[in-house]
Amino acid sequence: MGCKIFMCDPSSYSNLVASFSEAFKMEEIFYPRGNMRSVLWMLGLLLASSFFFMSELKASVSPRLEQVVCQIAIDGNGNQVAVWQDIEDAYYFIRISMCPAGMSWSDAQIISDGTMDCINPQVAMNDEGKIIVIWQQMERSTYGIQGAQMVFGSDGVTPIVIADASNNCYFHKVGIDAEGNMVAAWVSFIEAQVQASLCPQGGDWGSPIVVTSLNQAPTALSLSMNAQGEFIMAWQQRMATQSAIMCALGTNAGISTEITQLSNPAEISFSPSTSMNSWGDALVTWHNGAGAYACVEARKLTSGMWDSEPTVISVLDGSAISSQTVLNDSGNGVAVWQKTKEGNQSIEGVFFFAESGWDLENISTLSTLPGTVTQPNSPQVAMNNGGLAIAVWQETSETGHTAVDALYAPIPMTWTSSQVRSDMHGALFPKIQLNNSNLALAGWVTEDSDPQIGISTYSEPSGWSVVIEVPD
């Protein structure tokens, strides 16, 4: 059995509760049974807190479903990859399956060490089909980062240690550029730092680089790397009794020592989402505030210069959280988030245009069914250089199962009506990837007694394909 747990600084009870609640929505972080040492201090803090604060927390526990965490990728030729964790003989391990363009999914292969628990995979693939997968590997009660590199269609990989378990690594992310240079980043809970490692094409992973100073309690790390090898990292960081959104820039040759605070001082800001295009411009979104009055904010990096201050991009008439953003090479972008207003939940979105900025006069509600019944949440969005955008989210269907809805917006960027993608399967934790040939890959975990990975693809003019399950 597993549960979703979030680590944060205990300096402010109200911020603590808000951080936990947001983490349950944003981060699919799985902890195996038996790993108590890593979370005992947080559980102790919670027990010492008042019962009021405890009642604010909503744990998500399932005997079998939590053993599956899925990530997907698609390259420029339409080749597709799915990675996930599973359990067998009392160990958690990482599986990968590949699907050549227009063909069938392969039987899954195990790519992790079979003698230690390996969980929470992350995957990146470039347009040439070079793949990097990283995950947490538990040694006793702390986690290191391992990885496996491969070319699409290959097998028989050997796991590589990127960071040893003495760092106790969480919130790990990975990126790869067009040449195959890679970056991995994570939060070290032992050192209370953001750390990263670089790996040149054909070379070895370097020693961990300290991105932040000691004891700054970072969490909720986000990473985006472009085809040229430039990348942005953003994270949530304790600032006295508040939390701020911080970021650092880097390339495949090194990481800048300059840290920029993106959120306004004295605000409580959570859960950044990052996207960097091939020109080195970037969008970062996060939400500011907690409870009934949270809003989504954004800042844009253009030619190395940040906007002078954050822009509020959601309407201030409810609580907007769990934002996701994308910026394409044309300088156009999109952001989506979960909105709660008067007890109703919905998914909203807004476009960013290179010439005019955020289109705040045309914020759209993407979900269409009554929010008190369907409870849409967990939005994800992808956008390609041609301007096609696709958003997915999960919501409760009329039958009571959780379904995945999808909505796409072709040029001139007007959202269509949503389409349920998961058919009769219950579905959780949706993901979406999209290449520049207008081929999209949507993946999720099926809500069955024996969960599987559900997959549907979108292409033009065919639309969405029949849902299939990836063979395990």
N, C-alpha and C positions, 0 to 999 in steps of 0.2 A: 504494500500500500504506500502511496506517496501523497504528499501535499505540496501546495504552492506556498513558498515562504519568501519573505523579502527582508533584507537587512537594512537598517538605517540607524542614524545616530539618535540616542535617547534624550537629547537635550530639550525637545519640545513634544509633549504628549499629543497635542492636536496635530502637529506635523507628522508625528509617528503614525497615527491612525490614518491620516490621508495618504501617507506613503505606502502603507500596507495595502489599503484599499485599491490604490492605483496599480500597484504591482500585480495584484491578482488579475487585473484586466489586461495589463500590457505585456508582462513577461511570462512566458511559458517555462517556468523554472521548475524542474522536477528534482526531488531529493529522495534517494532510496531509503527504505527502512534501515534503521541501524546507524545512520549517520547523525548521531545526536550531538556530538561535541560542537559541530559547526553552528548549531542553532540553539543550544541550551541557554546561552546568555540572552538571546532575544526572547525565548519563551519565558525565562525567568523575569525579564523586564515586563513582559505582558502580564504575567501572573501578579506581579507587584503593583501593576497599574489598577485603576478602579475597574469594577465590573462594567461601568458605562463604556469605557474604552474597549473592553473585551467584546462587548456586544456589537461594536462597530465593525469588527473583523468578520469577513465571510470566507472561510476556508473552502477549498474545492478539493474534495477527496473522493476517489473512486478506486475500488480494488484492482481494476484491470485497465481502465481507460487511461489513467495517468501514466501507464507504462509506455505510452506511445506519444512521442513528440516528433512531428514531421516538418521537414524543410524541403524546398524544391528549388530548381534552377533550370534555365533554358538558354541555349546558345544561339548564335546568329544563324546557324543552319537548321534550327528546329529540333536539335537533339535535347532530350529531357532527362533530368536526374531527380530522384527522390531519396532522401536519407531520413532515417528515424531510429529511435531506440526501441528495444524489445527486451524481453526477459526469457531466460532458459537456464535450467539447472542452477537456479538461485542467483545468477549473475545478469546484470544489465549489459547490453552490448549494442553496437551501432551497425545497422544494415544499410546497404545502398542498392538501388535498382536503377537501371538505365533503359531509356527508350529511344532508339534511333528515329529520326524524323519519318513519320508515316508508317512506323512499324509497331511491334508489340513490346511491352515491358519485359525485361529479363527477370529471371529468378533472382531474388535478393542474395547478395553475398555479405558476409560479416567482415568488417574492415577494422574492428577494434580488438584490443587485447582481451582474450576470453577468460582471463584469470582475475580480473578486477572489474568493479562496476564502472561502466562507461555510459554517460548520460548527456542529454541536452546537445545534440549535434547542431552545427551551423555549416552551411555550404555556400561556396561561391564558384562560378564557372565563367570563363571568358568566352568570347565569340569563336575561339579556335578549339573549344572543347577541353581546355585544361581545367582541372577540378581540384579544389582544396576543400577538405572537410576537417573541422576541428570539433572537439568535444571535451567535457570534463571527465577525468579519470580519478576515481577515489583511491587513495592510499590511506588505510586506517580511517581517519575521520576528516581528512582534508583533501582538497582537489587540486590537481595539476591540469594542464592543458596538453592534450595529445592531438595529432593531426595525421592525415593521410593524403598524399598527393597522387594524382593519376591523370591519365588522358582518357577522354570518353571512349568507352568500349573495352578498356583494359581491366585486368583483375589481378589478384595476388599481391595487393599492396601491403607494405609493412608500416605499422604505426610509428610515428616520430614524436619524441618528447619536445614540446615547445616551451613549456614552463613546468617546473617540478612542483610537487604538492606542497612544498614548504611555503609557497606563496598563497595557498588557499584561494583559488581563482574562481570568480563568478562573472556573470554578465559578459561572457566572451563573444566576440564578433570577429569576422574574417572578410578579407577582400582580395581580389586578384585583378591585375591589369592586363592589357592586351598582349604583353610579352610574356606573361606568366610570373612576374614579380608579385609577391604576396605580403600582406600585413595581417597580423593577428593582434587583437587588443582584448584586455580583460581588466577587471577590478580585483586587486589583491586585498583580501580582507585581513590578512596578517599585517601588511604594511599600511593599509588604508590608503592605497594609491591606485591610480590608473597606470597600467603598464602595457607595453606593446613589444612586439618582435617583428623584424623584417626578414624576408627571405628572398634573395635574388633568384631570377630564373636559373635553374640548374644548380643552385647553391644550397647552403645550409641555413637553417634558422639561426639568427643572431641571439645573443644574450638579451634578456628582458631590458627594455628601456623604461626608465621612470618618467612618466609624462607629467604627473602632479607631484606636489610636495607631500611630505609625510603627514599622516593623521588628518586628512581632509575629508574623510568619510564619503567618497564618491559612490554612486550607484547608477543603475539604469543607463548603461553605456550604449551609445549608438555609433555606427561606423559606416561611412560610404567612401568607396574608392572608385575613381574613374579609369577609363581605358589607358590614359597617359601615365598612370602611376601616382597621381595626386589623391590625397584623401583628407577627410575631415572626421574627427572624433568629437562627440559631444556627450556630456554626462550631467547628472544631477548631483549637486554637492552641498553639503552642510555649510551654512554661513551664519554663525551665531545660532539664533533660534529659527532662522529661515532656511530655505533651500534655494539654490541658484542653479542656472544652466550655464555651464562652462564649456569651452571648446578649444581644441588645438588642431593645427594643420600639419600635414606632412607630405612627403613624397617617398617613392621607393628607395631614395638615397638617405633619408633621415627624417626626423620629426622636430618641428620647431619648438623652442623652449618658451615661446610666448603663449600664454593662456589668456583667452578673452572671455569675459563674462557677458553673455548674451541677454540674460534677463535683467530687468531693472532691480536695483538695490532695494532691500526691505520688502520684496515680494516673495511669495512662497510658490516656487515653480517646480514642475515635475515632468519627467518622462520625455526627453527630447527625441525627435525623429530627424534624421539628416539625409540629404541627397546632394551629391556633387556631380555636375556635368563635365563633359570633356574639355570645356574651356576653363575649368577650375572655379567656376561660379557655384554657389551653394545656397540651398534653402535649409533652414532649421525651424521646426515648429515644436512647441511644448504647450502644456497648459499651466495657467497661473491661477492659484487659489484652490480651495477645496470645498467640498460639500455642494450646496445649491448654487454657488456663485462662481464657479470656475469658468474661465474663458481660454480659448486657444490664441496664442501669440506666435509671431514669426519674425525672423530677421533674414535678410538676403545678403550674401557676399557677392560683390561684383568687382572684378579686376583687382582682387586683393583688399577691397575696402568693404566694411560692414555698414549697413544702414545705421543712421545715427541713433535710432531707438527702435524697440519692438513695435510691431503693428498688431493690434487686436483684429483677428480675422473671423471670429465667431460673434454672433449677435448676443448681447448681454441680457438675455431673458431666460436663463436657465444655467445648467451646468454642462460645460463642454470639456471632454477629456479624451484620452486615448487617441491623440492625433497621429496621422501618418502623412508624409509628404514626399513628392517626387519633383525633380527639375530636369527637363530634357535639354538636348544640345541646341535647340532653337531658342532657349531662354524662357520657354513656357513651362508652367508647373501646375500642380494641383495639391490640395490638402483635403483630407477627410478626417472626421472625428465622430465620437459618440456624444449625443446630446440628450439630456434629461430635462424635461420641462413639465411641471405640474403632474408629475408621476408617469409621464409618457417618455419612452425612450425612442430615439430615432438615430439614423446615420445622416450626417450633413457633409457637404463638400463645397469647395470654392476653387476657382481657377486663378492662376497667376499668369499674366501676360507680359512678355518681354518689354513691350512698348508702354504699357499703362499700369503695370503692377497688379495688385489683388483686385479682383472683380467683386468688390464687397456689396454692390447693388444686386448681385445675382447669386447669393448663397442658396444652394439647393438642398432640399430634403431628398435623400436617395432612397431610403426605405419607404414603403408605401402602405404597409398594413398597420393596424392600431398598435401603438407601442406598448400599452399596458399588457397586451396579450403576447406579443411576439418578442419583446425585449431585445431588439437588435443591438449587437455589440461586437467588439473585436474587429473593427474595420481595417482593411488592408487595401493599398492602391498601387497600381503600376501605370507608367506612361512611357510611350516610346517617342523617338525623334520625329515621327510623322504626326504626332499630336493625339494618337489614340490613347485614351485612358480607360482603365477598367478597375472598378472597386468591388471588393467582396466583403461580406460580413456574415456572421452567424445570427440566426434568430429562431425562435420557437415557431414551428409550423402549426397548421390547424389540427394536425393529428397529435400534437404534443411533443413531437420529436424536434430536435434542433436541426435546422436546415442551413445551407449556405446559399445566400442570394448574390447575384452578380449584376452589375450595371456598367454599361460602357458608353463612352462619349467620343465619337469620331469628330473630326473637324466639321463644323465650326465649334466644337466643344459644347454640345448640348446633350445632357444626359438622356438616355433612353429610359423606358420602363424596365424595372428589375425583372430578372428571371431566376427562379430557384434552380440551382445547379446540382444539388445533392439528391434530387429525385426522392425515392422512398427511403433512402438511408438517413438515419440521424447523423449529424455532422458537427464537428467542433474544430476550433483553431484553424480557420481557413488561411491560405496563403495564395498569392497571385504573382506570377512572373510574366513578362511580355517582351518579345524581341522586336526589332525594327522591321520585320516582315509581317507585322500584325498577327503573329501567332502567339497566343497566350496559354499559359499553363496554370490551372487552379488545382490546389490540393488541400485535403483536410483529413481529419481522423474520423472514421465512422463510429457512431455511437451504438455499438453492438456488444454482445457478451464477449465476443472475440474481435476487438477493434482491428480494422484494416485501414490502409491508406486509400482514400477515394480520390480519383483524378478525373478532370474534364478539361478539354482543350477548346480554345476558340480560334477560328480562322475566318478569313473573308474570301468568298461570300457565304461559306457554309454555316457560320455561326457556331454555337456550342455543340460539342460532340456528346455522344452517349457516355454516361458515367461508367468508369471501370474501377476495379480494385487492383492495386499493385500486388503481384504475387510475393508472398513472404517465404 
